[in-house]
Amino acid sequence: MNDGHWMKLKKAVETVTARLEKTPDVAMTLGSGLSDAFGQPEGGITIPCSEIPGFPVPTIAGHSGEFWIGPLCGKTILIQRGRAHYYEGNTIEDVSFATRMYALLGIPTLVVTNASGAINPDFRAGDLVLLTDHINMLGVNPLRGANIDELGPRFPDMSAAYTPSLRAMAKRVAAAEGIAVKEGVYLAALGPSYETPAEIRAFGAMGADLVGMSTVPEVIVAAHAGMNVLGLSIATNLAAGVDPDASLTHEEVIETTRRKGAEMRRLLMGILEQL
């Protein structure tokens, strides 16, 4: 972390704070295709990422690149519609910028979502999966460099980065709504190429149930800052080699999130009501 990045963070916080009536209770990041699937809540305000100083603007289809902040489920919610990825050429500071901004704003809880490929042979395309842990294969850690003492300690514990009590609550909500959910470990790969079958076999041997190209840097900085974190993934496809006859495309990812969007939204709304 360099001084220039720290100054950008503080300027971004000042800009967003000036637009807020109160500090949001929850920040929720919507991954690939999920912005459209979740829909636009009524009321509130919308802030394009481009209006926030220093904020990286997503360039990938399915990531609209804006914030919605307003009342939802009896709380004030900040919804990040689309995220920046490391494979887009962003720095790791860019990728974790939004989450650090939330921590500095004083938002206590982060709900992070993504689209992923299923490695676990018991998973199927369209499964909703609560994240229990992660494996960082990006080759970089967002905490590298000078520590931000205002946010957290130099050597943060990642034993419970995904808050167990939030996951237990999400399972209760899913059961009440009649929505099937699974649990699994998410592995973040660098991308943007999809993984080879050999890589998927290796990742499975390491203990990964899902593979994607995001989320982990966000969760690391959230845990560093002491935020409560709930992770939820849609397994949009079977990873390379799991189905030998399948081919992998981003269009398939977007299509699956649209198909499962109503169910995902119902689960997320139930979770927000309980937070």
C-alpha positions in Angstrom: 0.0 0.0 0.0 1.5 3.3 -1.1 0.6 6.8 0.1 -1.1 7.6 -3.2 -3.5 4.7 -2.9 -4.3 5.7 0.7 -5.1 9.2 -0.4 -7.4 7.9 -3.2 -9.2 5.7 -0.6 -9.8 8.7 1.7 -11.0 10.9 -1.2 -13.4 8.1 -2.3 -14.8 7.8 1.2 -15.3 11.6 1.4 -17.1 11.5 -2.0 -19.5 8.7 -1.0 -20.0 10.0 2.5 -21.2 13.3 1.1 -24.0 11.4 -0.7 -25.1 9.3 2.2 -27.8 10.1 4.7 -26.5 7.3 7.0 -23.9 4.7 7.0 -25.1 1.5 5.3 -25.7 -1.6 7.4 -24.6 -4.0 4.7 -22.5 -3.8 1.5 -23.3 -6.4 -1.1 -21.2 -7.1 -4.2 -23.0 -8.7 -7.2 -20.8 -10.8 -9.4 -21.0 -11.8 -13.1 -24.6 -11.4 -14.4 -26.1 -11.0 -11.0 -26.6 -7.3 -11.3 -29.3 -7.8 -13.9 -30.6 -10.9 -12.1 -31.0 -9.1 -8.8 -32.7 -6.1 -10.4 -32.8 -2.4 -9.4 -34.5 -1.7 -6.0 -36.9 1.2 -5.8 -35.8 4.5 -4.4 -32.3 5.1 -3.1 -29.5 6.7 -5.1 -27.2 5.4 -7.8 -23.5 6.4 -8.0 -21.6 5.4 -11.1 -18.1 4.1 -10.3 -16.7 6.7 -12.6 -17.9 9.4 -10.2 -15.8 8.1 -7.3 -12.2 9.3 -7.4 -9.7 6.5 -7.9 -12.3 3.8 -8.3 -11.6 1.2 -11.0 -14.4 0.9 -13.6 -15.3 -2.7 -14.5 -14.9 -3.6 -18.2 -16.4 -7.0 -18.4 -19.9 -7.9 -19.7 -22.3 -8.6 -16.8 -20.6 -6.0 -14.5 -22.5 -2.7 -14.8 -20.1 -0.6 -12.6 -22.3 1.4 -10.3 -23.5 1.5 -6.7 -27.0 1.7 -5.4 -27.5 2.8 -1.9 -30.9 2.9 -0.2 -33.5 1.3 2.0 -34.1 -2.4 1.5 -35.4 -5.1 3.9 -35.7 -2.5 6.7 -32.0 -1.5 6.5 -29.7 0.8 4.5 -28.0 -1.4 1.9 -25.1 -0.6 -0.5 -25.2 -2.7 -3.6 -22.1 -2.9 -5.8 -23.2 -3.8 -9.2 -20.2 -5.4 -10.8 -16.5 -5.6 -9.7 -13.0 -5.0 -11.0 -10.9 -8.1 -11.6 -7.1 -8.6 -11.4 -7.1 -10.1 -14.9 -8.4 -6.9 -16.4 -5.0 -5.4 -15.8 -6.0 -3.7 -12.5 -3.6 -3.6 -9.6 -4.4 -5.7 -6.6 -5.1 -2.4 -4.8 -7.7 -1.6 -7.4 -9.4 -5.0 -7.0 -9.7 -4.5 -3.2 -10.5 -0.8 -3.4 -14.3 -1.1 -2.9 -14.0 -3.3 0.1 -11.5 -1.1 1.8 -13.8 1.8 1.1 -16.6 0.0 2.8 -14.5 -0.7 5.8 -13.4 3.0 6.1 -17.1 4.0 5.7 -17.8 1.9 8.8 -20.0 -0.7 7.1 -19.9 -3.8 9.4 -21.0 -6.6 7.0 -20.1 -7.6 3.5 -22.2 -10.0 1.4 -20.0 -11.1 -1.6 -21.4 -13.1 -4.6 -19.8 -14.6 -7.6 -20.2 -17.0 -10.5 -17.9 -20.1 -10.4 -17.1 -23.4 -12.0 -17.9 -26.5 -10.2 -15.0 -28.8 -9.3 -16.7 -31.0 -6.8 -18.3 -33.9 -8.7 -21.4 -33.6 -6.4 -22.1 -30.1 -7.6 -24.2 -29.3 -10.7 -24.5 -26.2 -12.9 -27.0 -23.8 -11.2 -26.2 -24.9 -7.6 -26.1 -22.1 -5.0 -23.1 -22.6 -2.8 -22.3 -20.9 0.6 -18.5 -20.3 0.8 -16.8 -21.8 3.8 -13.2 -21.0 3.0 -10.9 -20.0 0.1 -7.6 -20.8 -1.6 -5.7 -17.9 -3.1 -4.0 -18.9 -6.4 -3.8 -15.4 -7.7 -0.1 -15.2 -6.8 -0.6 -11.9 -4.9 -2.1 -10.7 -1.6 -3.8 -7.4 -1.3 -2.2 -6.8 2.2 1.3 -6.8 0.7 3.1 -3.6 1.4 2.8 -1.2 4.2 -0.1 -2.1 6.6 -3.0 0.2 7.0 -3.1 0.3 10.8 -6.4 2.2 10.7 -8.0 -0.9 9.2 -6.4 -3.9 10.9 -3.3 -5.7 12.1 -0.2 -6.5 10.1 -0.8 -10.3 10.4 -4.6 -10.9 10.4 -6.1 -14.3 11.2 -8.0 -15.8 8.2 -9.3 -18.9 10.2 -12.9 -17.6 10.0 -12.8 -15.1 7.1 -16.3 -16.3 6.1 -18.2 -15.6 9.3 -19.7 -19.0 10.5 -22.7 -17.4 12.2 -23.7 -15.7 9.0 -23.4 -18.9 7.0 -25.6 -20.7 9.6 -28.2 -18.0 9.3 -28.1 -18.2 5.5 -28.8 -22.0 5.7 -31.8 -21.3 7.9 -33.1 -18.8 5.5 -32.6 -21.2 2.6 -34.4 -23.9 4.4 -37.4 -21.6 5.2 -37.6 -20.5 1.6 -37.3 -24.1 0.2 -34.0 -23.2 -1.6 -31.3 -25.9 -1.8 -27.8 -24.7 -0.9 -24.5 -26.4 -0.7 -21.3 -25.5 1.0 -17.8 -25.4 -0.4 -14.3 -24.0 -0.7 -13.7 -21.4 -3.4 -10.4 -21.2 -5.3 -9.4 -17.9 -7.0 -7.3 -18.4 -10.2 -5.7 -15.6 -12.1 -7.6 -16.0 -15.5 -8.8 -14.7 -17.9 -8.3 -18.1 -19.6 -10.4 -20.8 -18.1 -8.5 -23.5 -16.3 -7.1 -26.6 -18.0 -8.5 -30.1 -17.0 -5.1 -30.8 -15.4 -5.3 -27.6 -13.3 -8.8 -28.5 -12.2 -7.6 -32.0 -11.1 -4.9 -30.3 -9.1 -7.3 -27.8 -7.5 -9.6 -30.6 -6.6 -6.8 -32.4 -4.9 -6.0 -29.2 -3.0 -9.5 -29.2 -1.5 -11.3 -26.7 -3.8 -15.0 -27.3 -4.6 -15.4 -24.2 -6.9 -13.1 -22.1 -9.0 -13.4 -18.5 -10.1 -11.4 -15.3 -10.8 -12.5 -12.9 -8.0 -13.8 -12.6 -4.4 -10.7 -13.7 -2.5 -8.9 -10.3 -2.5 -12.1 -8.7 -1.3 -12.6 -11.2 1.5 -9.0 -10.9 2.6 -9.2 -7.1 3.1 -12.7 -7.4 4.7 -11.4 -9.9 7.2 -8.3 -7.7 7.8 -10.7 -4.9 8.7 -12.8 -7.0 11.0 -15.9 -7.1 8.8 -18.4 -9.9 8.9 -18.4 -11.7 5.6 -21.0 -14.0 3.9 -20.0 -15.5 0.5 -22.5 -17.0 -1.9 -21.6 -18.4 -5.3 -23.6 -19.7 -8.3 -21.9 -22.7 -9.9 -22.7 -21.6 -13.4 -20.9 -24.5 -15.2 -18.8 -27.6 -14.6 -15.1 -26.8 -14.6 -12.8 -28.1 -17.3 -12.6 -31.8 -17.5 -15.5 -32.4 -15.1 -17.7 -32.8 -18.1 -15.4 -33.9 -21.0 -17.9 -32.9 -23.6 -18.5 -29.4 -22.3 -17.0 -26.2 -23.6 -16.6 -23.1 -21.4 -17.9 -19.6 -22.4 -18.7 -16.4 -20.5 -22.1 -16.4 -22.2 -22.9 -19.6 -20.4 -22.0 -18.0 -17.1 -24.3 -15.1 -17.8 -27.1 -17.3 -19.0 -27.0 -19.5 -15.8 -27.0 -16.5 -13.5 -30.1 -15.2 -15.4 -31.8 -18.6 -15.1 -31.1 -18.8 -11.4 -31.5 -15.1 -10.8 -35.0 -15.2 -9.2 -34.0 -17.9 -6.7 -30.7 -16.1 -5.9 -32.6 -12.9 -5.3 -35.1 -14.5 -3.1 -32.3 -16.0 -1.0 -30.4 -12.7 -0.8 -33.5 -10.8 0.2 -34.2 -13.3 3.0 -30.7 -13.0 4.2 -30.8 -9.2 4.2 -33.9 -9.3 6.3 -32.1 -11.4 8.9 -28.9 -9.4 9.0 
